[in-house]
Amino acid sequence: MLPQCSHSGSHDNGDGEGSHVTKKRGVYYYRRRLPSPHGGEIALSLGTTNYREAEHQAAILDKAFNELMQTMTTNTTKPTADLQAIVRDYLKTALQADFEQHLSTKAGEPVYQLVTFSGEDPIDADLSIIDHLIGETAEALARRDVRSVAATVDRLLAKHELPAEQRPVLALSVLQAQLKVLETARQRILGQHPELALDDTSRQLAPAPEPSAVPGPSLREAGPLLSAALPNFIDYMVTEEGWRGQTKAQSETTFRLFVEWCGDKPLQAYTRKDTAGFFDMLRKLPALYSKDKRWRDLSLPEIITQSQGIEVERLTMKTVKRHFSALGRLFDYAKKRDQYIGENPAHGFDFPTKGRGKGKARKVWAGEPLRKLFASPVWTGCHPSFRAQPGDKIIRDDKFWLPILGLYHGNRLEEFAQLRREDVKREGDIWFFDIHDQGGRQVKNDQSIRRVPLHPVLVHLGFQAYLDEVAPNPTDRVFPELKPGGPDNKVGYYFTKWWTNYRRAIGVYEKGLDYHSFRHGVTTKLFAAGVPREVVDELTGHEGEGTSQTVYLHEFPLRVLADAIAKVEWPEVSFKP
């Protein structure tokens, strides 16, 4: 049962009751109890987070609800009984026609799909069209859209001389009957024929279940609402799939946006039409929709409307793809638990990148920007309290070492920011970083677990002496000033913020030219020096394209890796020991 909304206003609905607007997880619903003899209640998502809009829609629904109840009260039980018989007869006839179509179709040919592709399995062809029709019909039933059965309803009304007041109930009943036929057809495609019996006494078509004049829950109406299914799904992804702070938060944003745009419905009620509409909305959504004061207090429809025709940065296709990745995982999860039948509605979308390969190549630190960066105060002398101002202090801390480490090793920031003294090891005359995921450390993937030899430039600058000074014990942090922060509690979180501000302060800031750009630069240098791809992937923690690379990459001798990393040279920069 939905919790009562905190906006419990109390306008009169004409029946002596107060407001029927409720709220759940930020979305408003309309809820009414059905009077006897029907019993139960109805709960419909109003698809809005705006209370005034919800109250307006609720008033309209109140009027329609009261008129329907008046009609049902005025009519005696006889018309209802007549409707039951009419719909039952319609369902029986439709089921019989479908059964005969199955019997008349040649073996090995599809029953419903008129055109198949070469090599396509006839069962798959039939399931494709039936699942599509089930989705369309169930969505129409969930939305009470009876246009698809208008001609059938008109025929039945005329044939049985029913009053016009019976049309709404008859239309929904016919729509539900059609859904039942489609669901039965799907069973028959899969070889499940409940109407067939092995004895001579039961060869007639099994009697169809009697549909109520007021439709009960259909396949698409059954099951929990998306909002009710989310907690279990998110808990599963956190415990079994390793979702952490930022990933979890971003996915929760995806589901919040999806519910606001498409409504909070049972999972099975969502169709390709919903996800296609969501896709189109995301492409139009301003990138700063939740931060810009022009948009942050508006609903999604209001944001889309008011941002039309305005020159404003929209969500990138990469972000749209991320939203659909989260949606796809949700529906995959639901399919495995029989909470969703049919094709995953979040799959099959394309996420093209405009101008890929034309001005969109990954940026690399090189040339004048690189020279200017390492000729700045952090490495040449700075003010004791203001690192971007020139002075006579060279402070060898995370701000000094991490950019140099990135420049010569191509590591991901977090891999080195989280290092402890025990992670810097020596084998013979080779010092190396042991990157792993033990003891709370974070890595991107399995291939990130690797050994990376210390570049000769770091040896020349006295990195080992720095270690002895700040991290004498095995569990001491190599960069003790760094404190975890952000959604994923990453050790490099605050360094990233400083790094952006520092680059701006010294005049080398350029969007897309960041710490990760060191990684691309090292990869480029290694390839230019003739280092084999397998060795490059091992040094940078990049997952190789083949299984053999993934399995055997870690078998490279440390000497091979050390010789390769030493080939990374940057003539633009020089450092004093």
KOLDREN-780234 format. One record per residue (C-alpha): x, y, z; residue number from 1; chain. Coordinates in steps of 0.05 Angstrom, whole numbers, plus 5000, padded with zeros to 4 digits. Layout:
REM residues N
{{X,Y,Z},NUM,"A"} ...
REM end
This chain:
REM residues 577
{{5000,5000,5000},1,"A"} {{5026,5069,4983},2,"A"} {{5043,5116,5040},3,"A"} {{5001,5179,5047},4,"A"} {{5033,5240,5017},5,"A"} {{5058,5292,5064},6,"A"} {{5019,5342,5022},7,"A"} {{4954,5316,5050},8,"A"} {{4913,5375,5027},9,"A"} {{4839,5364,5033},10,"A"} {{4798,5387,4974},11,"A"} {{4728,5357,4970},12,"A"} {{4722,5303,4917},13,"A"} {{4647,5301,4917},14,"A"} {{4644,5238,4959},15,"A"} {{4660,5269,5026},16,"A"} {{4732,5245,5026},17,"A"} {{4797,5285,5026},18,"A"} {{4853,5286,4976},19,"A"} {{4869,5221,4940},20,"A"} {{4939,5244,4922},21,"A"} {{4995,5202,4953},22,"A"} {{5070,5205,4945},23,"A"} {{5123,5151,4939},24,"A"} {{5197,5164,4925},25,"A"} {{5183,5233,4899},26,"A"} {{5128,5213,4849},27,"A"} {{5054,5228,4861},28,"A"} {{4999,5176,4855},29,"A"} {{4924,5175,4853},30,"A"} {{4893,5124,4901},31,"A"} {{4819,5107,4912},32,"A"} {{4785,5050,4948},33,"A"} {{4732,5013,4907},34,"A"} {{4664,5010,4941},35,"A"} {{4627,4945,4954},36,"A"} {{4616,4897,4922},37,"A"} {{4680,4907,4883},38,"A"} {{4728,4918,4940},39,"A"} {{4803,4932,4935},40,"A"} {{4833,4997,4911},41,"A"} {{4864,5029,4850},42,"A"} {{4931,5064,4850},43,"A"} {{4955,5102,4788},44,"A"} {{5020,5139,4778},45,"A"} {{5007,5212,4759},46,"A"} {{5076,5215,4728},47,"A"} {{5095,5281,4762},48,"A"} {{5135,5305,4820},49,"A"} {{5098,5372,4822},50,"A"} {{5044,5373,4876},51,"A"} {{4999,5425,4843},52,"A"} {{4999,5387,4778},53,"A"} {{4984,5323,4815},54,"A"} {{4925,5355,4850},55,"A"} {{4898,5380,4784},56,"A"} {{4903,5311,4752},57,"A"} {{4872,5279,4814},58,"A"} {{4811,5326,4809},59,"A"} {{4800,5303,4738},60,"A"} {{4806,5230,4758},61,"A"} {{4759,5241,4817},62,"A"} {{4705,5266,4770},63,"A"} {{4714,5207,4722},64,"A"} {{4716,5158,4780},65,"A"} {{4652,5184,4811},66,"A"} {{4616,5184,4743},67,"A"} {{4638,5112,4732},68,"A"} {{4615,5091,4801},69,"A"} {{4549,5125,4789},70,"A"} {{4540,5088,4723},71,"A"} {{4558,5021,4755},72,"A"} {{4510,5035,4812},73,"A"} {{4453,5055,4766},74,"A"} {{4459,4993,4723},75,"A"} {{4435,4929,4754},76,"A"} {{4476,4866,4760},77,"A"} {{4443,4838,4698},78,"A"} {{4481,4881,4648},79,"A"} {{4545,4862,4684},80,"A"} {{4527,4789,4678},81,"A"} {{4511,4800,4605},82,"A"} {{4580,4831,4595},83,"A"} {{4613,4771,4627},84,"A"} {{4577,4724,4580},85,"A"} {{4593,4767,4520},86,"A"} {{4667,4773,4535},87,"A"} {{4671,4699,4553},88,"A"} {{4641,4680,4486},89,"A"} {{4688,4729,4450},90,"A"} {{4749,4699,4485},91,"A"} {{4727,4627,4471},92,"A"} {{4718,4643,4397},93,"A"} {{4785,4678,4392},94,"A"} {{4821,4621,4427},95,"A"} {{4788,4570,4381},96,"A"} {{4808,4610,4319},97,"A"} {{4880,4613,4343},98,"A"} {{4881,4539,4357},99,"A"} {{4855,4523,4288},100,"A"} {{4909,4569,4258},101,"A"} {{4961,4527,4294},102,"A"} {{4931,4462,4268},103,"A"} {{4928,4488,4196},104,"A"} {{5001,4512,4194},105,"A"} {{5051,4465,4162},106,"A"} {{5103,4435,4207},107,"A"} {{5168,4475,4207},108,"A"} {{5134,4539,4185},109,"A"} {{5118,4599,4229},110,"A"} {{5046,4607,4251},111,"A"} {{5044,4683,4254},112,"A"} {{5107,4712,4222},113,"A"} {{5093,4720,4147},114,"A"} {{5165,4736,4129},115,"A"} {{5226,4701,4158},116,"A"} {{5299,4710,4144},117,"A"} {{5344,4655,4117},118,"A"} {{5363,4608,4173},119,"A"} {{5315,4640,4222},120,"A"} {{5281,4590,4269},121,"A"} {{5205,4592,4259},122,"A"} {{5193,4590,4334},123,"A"} {{5239,4650,4344},124,"A"} {{5203,4686,4288},125,"A"} {{5135,4673,4320},126,"A"} {{5159,4692,4389},127,"A"} {{5187,4757,4362},128,"A"} {{5120,4780,4335},129,"A"} {{5078,4752,4393},130,"A"} {{5123,4784,4446},131,"A"} {{5116,4850,4409},132,"A"} {{5040,4844,4407},133,"A"} {{5038,4825,4480},134,"A"} {{5078,4886,4497},135,"A"} {{5034,4932,4456},136,"A"} {{4969,4903,4482},137,"A"} {{4992,4903,4555},138,"A"} {{5015,4974,4549},139,"A"} {{4948,4995,4520},140,"A"} {{4913,4960,4577},141,"A"} {{4958,4993,4629},142,"A"} {{4944,5061,4598},143,"A"} {{4870,5045,4587},144,"A"} {{4879,5060,4514},145,"A"} {{4823,5022,4479},146,"A"} {{4830,5051,4409},147,"A"} {{4857,4986,4381},148,"A"} {{4793,4949,4399},149,"A"} {{4743,5004,4381},150,"A"} {{4716,4968,4320},151,"A"} {{4707,4903,4358},152,"A"} {{4672,4939,4415},153,"A"} {{4625,4975,4367},154,"A"} {{4607,4909,4335},155,"A"} {{4593,4876,4403},156,"A"} {{4552,4935,4428},157,"A"} {{4509,4934,4365},158,"A"} {{4503,4858,4363},159,"A"} {{4480,4853,4436},160,"A"} {{4443,4920,4439},161,"A"} {{4482,4943,4499},162,"A"} {{4475,5014,4525},163,"A"} {{4532,5063,4511},164,"A"} {{4548,5068,4585},165,"A"} {{4575,4997,4582},166,"A"} {{4627,5015,4529},167,"A"} {{4686,5032,4577},168,"A"} {{4680,4967,4616},169,"A"} {{4668,4925,4553},170,"A"} {{4728,4957,4518},171,"A"} {{4776,4941,4575},172,"A"} {{4748,4870,4580},173,"A"} {{4758,4858,4505},174,"A"} {{4829,4886,4510},175,"A"} {{4843,4839,4568},176,"A"} {{4814,4781,4529},177,"A"} {{4860,4796,4470},178,"A"} {{4919,4796,4517},179,"A"} {{4897,4727,4543},180,"A"} {{4894,4702,4471},181,"A"} {{4964,4727,4458},182,"A"} {{4991,4695,4521},183,"A"} {{4958,4629,4503},184,"A"} {{4986,4634,4433},185,"A"} {{5055,4642,4463},186,"A"} {{5046,4579,4504},187,"A"} {{5024,4542,4441},188,"A"} {{5086,4565,4403},189,"A"} {{5128,4535,4458},190,"A"} {{5091,4469,4453},191,"A"} {{5045,4478,4512},192,"A"} {{4974,4460,4490},193,"A"} {{4928,4456,4552},194,"A"} {{4868,4442,4507},195,"A"} {{4896,4376,4482},196,"A"} {{4881,4313,4523},197,"A"} {{4901,4240,4517},198,"A"} {{4832,4210,4528},199,"A"} {{4770,4213,4483},200,"A"} {{4729,4250,4535},201,"A"} {{4771,4314,4536},202,"A"} {{4787,4332,4464},203,"A"} {{4745,4394,4462},204,"A"} {{4775,4461,4473},205,"A"} {{4786,4472,4546},206,"A"} {{4736,4523,4574},207,"A"} {{4765,4592,4577},208,"A"} {{4769,4626,4644},209,"A"} {{4712,4674,4657},210,"A"} {{4737,4745,4654},211,"A"} {{4707,4794,4702},212,"A"} {{4668,4852,4673},213,"A"} {{4717,4896,4710},214,"A"} {{4786,4872,4687},215,"A"} {{4831,4843,4740},216,"A"} {{4907,4846,4738},217,"A"} {{4936,4826,4671},218,"A"} {{5006,4800,4659},219,"A"} {{5030,4871,4649},220,"A"} {{4993,4896,4710},221,"A"} {{5019,4842,4755},222,"A"} {{5082,4843,4796},223,"A"} {{5115,4898,4837},224,"A"} {{5122,4969,4815},225,"A"} {{5191,4989,4791},226,"A"} {{5202,5030,4854},227,"A"} {{5185,4969,4897},228,"A"} {{5231,4923,4857},229,"A"} {{5291,4970,4859},230,"A"} {{5316,4958,4930},231,"A"} {{5327,4884,4919},232,"A"} {{5360,4897,4851},233,"A"} {{5407,4950,4878},234,"A"} {{5425,4907,4938},235,"A"} {{5442,4850,4890},236,"A"} {{5485,4895,4847},237,"A"} {{5522,4922,4908},238,"A"} {{5535,4854,4940},239,"A"} {{5545,4811,4878},240,"A"} {{5568,4858,4822},241,"A"} {{5610,4906,4863},242,"A"} {{5570,4970,4852},243,"A"} {{5603,5024,4894},244,"A"} {{5587,5095,4913},245,"A"} {{5590,5132,4847},246,"A"} {{5564,5075,4804},247,"A"} {{5507,5063,4854},248,"A"} {{5490,5137,4858},249,"A"} {{5490,5145,4782},250,"A"} {{5446,5084,4772},251,"A"} {{5397,5109,4824},252,"A"} {{5393,5174,4786},253,"A"} {{5378,5134,4723},254,"A"} {{5319,5100,4755},255,"A"} {{5293,5164,4786},256,"A"} {{5294,5198,4718},257,"A"} {{5262,5138,4685},258,"A"} {{5205,5135,4735},259,"A"} {{5193,5210,4730},260,"A"} {{5191,5208,4654},261,"A"} {{5155,5141,4642},262,"A"} {{5116,5133,4707},263,"A"} {{5123,5082,4763},264,"A"} {{5093,5019,4734},265,"A"} {{5100,4944,4743},266,"A"} {{5164,4922,4707},267,"A"} {{5125,4882,4655},268,"A"} {{5085,4944,4636},269,"A"} {{5146,4979,4606},270,"A"} {{5156,4971,4532},271,"A"} {{5203,4994,4478},272,"A"} {{5159,5055,4470},273,"A"} {{5177,5076,4541},274,"A"} {{5252,5067,4533},275,"A"} {{5251,5101,4464},276,"A"} {{5217,5161,4495},277,"A"} {{5267,5161,4552},278,"A"} {{5324,5158,4502},279,"A"} {{5297,5218,4464},280,"A"} {{5287,5257,4528},281,"A"} {{5358,5245,4552},282,"A"} {{5387,5270,4486},283,"A"} {{5350,5336,4497},284,"A"} {{5366,5343,4571},285,"A"} {{5415,5399,4590},286,"A"} {{5479,5372,4619},287,"A"} {{5471,5416,4682},288,"A"} {{5397,5403,4690},289,"A"} {{5405,5387,4765},290,"A"} {{5453,5445,4780},291,"A"} {{5435,5504,4736},292,"A"} {{5386,5549,4772},293,"A"} {{5344,5553,4709},294,"A"} {{5327,5479,4712},295,"A"} {{5341,5449,4781},296,"A"} {{5272,5462,4810},297,"A"} {{5233,5441,4748},298,"A"} {{5204,5374,4727},299,"A"} {{5234,5338,4668},300,"A"} {{5178,5358,4619},301,"A"} {{5186,5430,4641},302,"A"} {{5261,5427,4631},303,"A"} {{5254,5398,4561},304,"A"} {{5202,5449,4542},305,"A"} {{5238,5510,4570},306,"A"} {{5307,5490,4543},307,"A"} {{5283,5482,4471},308,"A"} {{5317,5530,4424},309,"A"} {{5369,5550,4475},310,"A"} {{5443,5542,4461},311,"A"} {{5462,5498,4520},312,"A"} {{5506,5437,4528},313,"A"} {{5464,5373,4529},314,"A"} {{5480,5305,4560},315,"A"} {{5535,5270,4522},316,"A"} {{5520,5206,4486},317,"A"} {{5568,5172,4534},318,"A"} {{5523,5193,4592},319,"A"} {{5460,5170,4555},320,"A"} {{5495,5103,4543},321,"A"} {{5511,5098,4617},322,"A"} {{5437,5109,4635},323,"A"} {{5416,5054,4587},324,"A"} {{5469,5007,4613},325,"A"} {{5437,5013,4683},326,"A"} {{5367,5003,4654},327,"A"} {{5391,4943,4615},328,"A"} {{5419,4910,4677},329,"A"} {{5353,4921,4713},330,"A"} {{5312,4888,4659},331,"A"} {{5362,4831,4652},332,"A"} {{5355,4820,4727},333,"A"} {{5279,4821,4720},334,"A"} {{5279,4772,4661},335,"A"} {{5319,4721,4700},336,"A"} {{5267,4724,4755},337,"A"} {{5206,4720,4709},338,"A"} {{5188,4792,4727},339,"A"} {{5195,4812,4654},340,"A"} {{5176,4771,4592},341,"A"} {{5200,4791,4523},342,"A"} {{5261,4826,4495},343,"A"} {{5298,4873,4541},344,"A"} {{5268,4941,4524},345,"A"} {{5333,4977,4540},346,"A"} {{5374,4938,4490},347,"A"} {{5385,4953,4416},348,"A"} {{5398,5028,4420},349,"A"} {{5456,5062,4385},350,"A"} {{5499,5114,4419},351,"A"} {{5538,5148,4363},352,"A"} {{5594,5197,4379},353,"A"} {{5591,5257,4333},354,"A"} {{5654,5272,4295},355,"A"} {{5691,5212,4323},356,"A"} {{5762,5215,4296},357,"A"} {{5754,5288,4275},358,"A"} {{5780,5333,4331},359,"A"} {{5755,5283,4383},360,"A"} {{5820,5244,4392},361,"A"} {{5842,5234,4464},362,"A"} {{5887,5291,4486},363,"A"} {{5959,5278,4507},364,"A"} {{6007,5320,4548},365,"A"} {{6063,5339,4500},366,"A"} {{6101,5399,4472},367,"A"} {{6092,5468,4502},368,"A"} {{6034,5451,4550},369,"A"} {{6076,5395,4580},370,"A"} {{6138,5439,4585},371,"A"} {{6097,5495,4617},372,"A"} {{6064,5448,4667},373,"A"} {{6129,5420,4696},374,"A"} {{6163,5488,4693},375,"A"} {{6110,5514,4742},376,"A"} {{6122,5528,4817},377,"A"} {{6106,5458,4844},378,"A"} {{6169,5431,4810},379,"A"} {{6213,5493,4806},380,"A"} {{6198,5528,4872},381,"A"} {{6134,5553,4904},382,"A"} {{6107,5596,4960},383,"A"} {{6101,5554,5024},384,"A"} {{6025,5565,5028},385,"A"} {{6006,5577,4955},386,"A"} {{6031,5523,4909},387,"A"} {{6015,5562,4845},388,"A"} {{6057,5622,4866},389,"A"} {{6132,5622,4853},390,"A"} {{6178,5616,4913},391,"A"} {{6238,5578,4940},392,"A"} {{6203,5516,4968},393,"A"} {{6199,5449,4932},394,"A"} {{6151,5407,4973},395,"A"} {{6157,5334,4955},396,"A"} {{6088,5307,4971},397,"A"} {{6030,5278,4930},398,"A"} {{6024,5342,4889},399,"A"} {{6097,5336,4868},400,"A"} {{6101,5260,4857},401,"A"} {{6034,5239,4828},402,"A"} {{6039,5279,4763},403,"A"} {{6111,5254,4752},404,"A"} {{6089,5182,4765},405,"A"} {{6032,5190,4715},406,"A"} {{6079,5221,4663},407,"A"} {{6127,5162,4663},408,"A"} {{6082,5103,4682},409,"A"} {{6013,5117,4652},410,"A"} {{5978,5093,4714},411,"A"} {{5907,5109,4734},412,"A"} {{5907,5161,4790},413,"A"} {{5875,5118,4843},414,"A"} {{5924,5061,4831},415,"A"} {{5982,5102,4857},416,"A"} {{5943,5149,4904},417,"A"} {{5924,5089,4948},418,"A"} {{5994,5059,4951},419,"A"} {{6023,5035,5018},420,"A"} {{6096,5023,5032},421,"A"} {{6087,4948,5026},422,"A"} {{6063,4959,4953},423,"A"} {{6131,4985,4932},424,"A"} {{6177,4925,4926},425,"A"} {{6245,4904,4901},426,"A"} {{6266,4843,4861},427,"A"} {{6341,4840,4849},428,"A"} {{6359,4910,4825},429,"A"} {{6289,4927,4801},430,"A"} {{6241,4968,4843},431,"A"} {{6168,4960,4824},432,"A"} {{6097,4977,4844},433,"A"} {{6053,4918,4863},434,"A"} {{5982,4940,4843},435,"A"} {{5927,4897,4872},436,"A"} {{5857,4898,4902},437,"A"} {{5871,4872,4972},438,"A"} {{5861,4908,5038},439,"A"} {{5808,4955,5012},440,"A"} {{5847,4979,4951},441,"A"} {{5808,4992,4888},442,"A"} {{5826,4973,4817},443,"A"} {{5785,4980,4753},444,"A"} {{5788,4907,4730},445,"A"} {{5826,4842,4738},446,"A"} {{5878,4864,4687},447,"A"} {{5894,4924,4731},448,"A"} {{5927,4877,4780},449,"A"} {{6000,4879,4757},450,"A"} {{6072,4897,4770},451,"A"} {{6098,4963,4744},452,"A"} {{6174,4976,4748},453,"A"} {{6196,5044,4775},454,"A"} {{6220,5089,4718},455,"A"} {{6294,5110,4721},456,"A"} {{6273,5184,4727},457,"A"} {{6237,5169,4793},458,"A"} {{6299,5133,4818},459,"A"} {{6341,5193,4797},460,"A"} {{6294,5240,4835},461,"A"} {{6302,5200,4899},462,"A"} {{6233,5168,4905},463,"A"} {{6261,5112,4949},464,"A"} {{6289,5163,4998},465,"A"} {{6221,5196,5000},466,"A"} {{6189,5129,5017},467,"A"} {{6238,5117,5075},468,"A"} {{6220,5185,5103},469,"A"} {{6144,5186,5099},470,"A"} {{6127,5112,5100},471,"A"} {{6177,5072,5142},472,"A"} {{6126,5019,5161},473,"A"} {{6094,4968,5114},474,"A"} {{6022,4994,5123},475,"A"} {{6040,5069,5120},476,"A"} {{6010,5107,5062},477,"A"} {{6058,5131,5009},478,"A"} {{6019,5196,5005},479,"A"} {{5993,5207,5076},480,"A"} {{5964,5276,5061},481,"A"} {{5911,5246,5015},482,"A"} {{5844,5232,5049},483,"A"} {{5789,5190,5019},484,"A"} {{5728,5226,4992},485,"A"} {{5673,5229,4941},486,"A"} {{5618,5178,4925},487,"A"} {{5667,5121,4918},488,"A"} {{5711,5141,4977},489,"A"} {{5771,5146,4931},490,"A"} {{5838,5167,4959},491,"A"} {{5852,5211,4898},492,"A"} {{5786,5249,4902},493,"A"} {{5813,5313,4932},494,"A"} {{5876,5311,4891},495,"A"} {{5834,5313,4828},496,"A"} {{5800,5377,4852},497,"A"} {{5868,5409,4869},498,"A"} {{5896,5386,4802},499,"A"} {{5841,5422,4764},500,"A"} {{5849,5486,4804},501,"A"} {{5925,5485,4798},502,"A"} {{5923,5478,4722},503,"A"} {{5876,5537,4718},504,"A"} {{5920,5578,4763},505,"A"} {{5983,5568,4721},506,"A"} {{5947,5576,4655},507,"A"} {{5951,5506,4625},508,"A"} {{5880,5484,4637},509,"A"} {{5846,5453,4577},510,"A"} {{5784,5411,4578},511,"A"} {{5801,5338,4565},512,"A"} {{5874,5348,4581},513,"A"} {{5877,5319,4650},514,"A"} {{5913,5267,4693},515,"A"} {{5887,5210,4650},516,"A"} {{5921,5244,4590},517,"A"} {{5988,5221,4620},518,"A"} {{5963,5150,4609},519,"A"} {{5950,5162,4535},520,"A"} {{6018,5195,4528},521,"A"} {{6055,5136,4558},522,"A"} {{6018,5087,4513},523,"A"} {{6037,5129,4452},524,"A"} {{6110,5132,4473},525,"A"} {{6114,5057,4485},526,"A"} {{6084,5040,4417},527,"A"} {{6130,5091,4383},528,"A"} {{6190,5057,4416},529,"A"} {{6169,4990,4386},530,"A"} {{6144,4958,4451},531,"A"} {{6097,4900,4434},532,"A"} {{6023,4911,4449},533,"A"} {{6022,4855,4500},534,"A"} {{6076,4888,4541},535,"A"} {{6042,4956,4535},536,"A"} {{5977,4926,4560},537,"A"} {{6013,4893,4618},538,"A"} {{6047,4958,4639},539,"A"} {{5985,5001,4635},540,"A"} {{5935,4949,4660},541,"A"} {{5895,4950,4596},542,"A"} {{5855,4887,4582},543,"A"} {{5880,4853,4519},544,"A"} {{5833,4835,4463},545,"A"} {{5843,4760,4466},546,"A"} {{5835,4707,4520},547,"A"} {{5908,4688,4515},548,"A"} {{5928,4759,4531},549,"A"} {{5882,4762,4591},550,"A"} {{5908,4696,4619},551,"A"} {{5982,4698,4604},552,"A"} {{6001,4771,4605},553,"A"} {{6026,4769,4677},554,"A"} {{6080,4720,4658},555,"A"} {{6126,4773,4628},556,"A"} {{6192,4775,4666},557,"A"} {{6202,4838,4708},558,"A"} {{6265,4854,4668},559,"A"} {{6225,4857,4603},560,"A"} {{6176,4905,4636},561,"A"} {{6231,4948,4665},562,"A"} {{6267,4954,4598},563,"A"} {{6202,4974,4565},564,"A"} {{6182,5028,4616},565,"A"} {{6252,5059,4611},566,"A"} {{6237,5075,4538},567,"A"} {{6186,5129,4559},568,"A"} {{6223,5194,4549},569,"A"} {{6199,5267,4550},570,"A"} {{6252,5315,4522},571,"A"} {{6205,5373,4538},572,"A"} {{6218,5367,4613},573,"A"} {{6276,5360,4661},574,"A"} {{6278,5353,4737},575,"A"} {{6330,5370,4789},576,"A"} {{6344,5315,4841},577,"A"} 
REM end
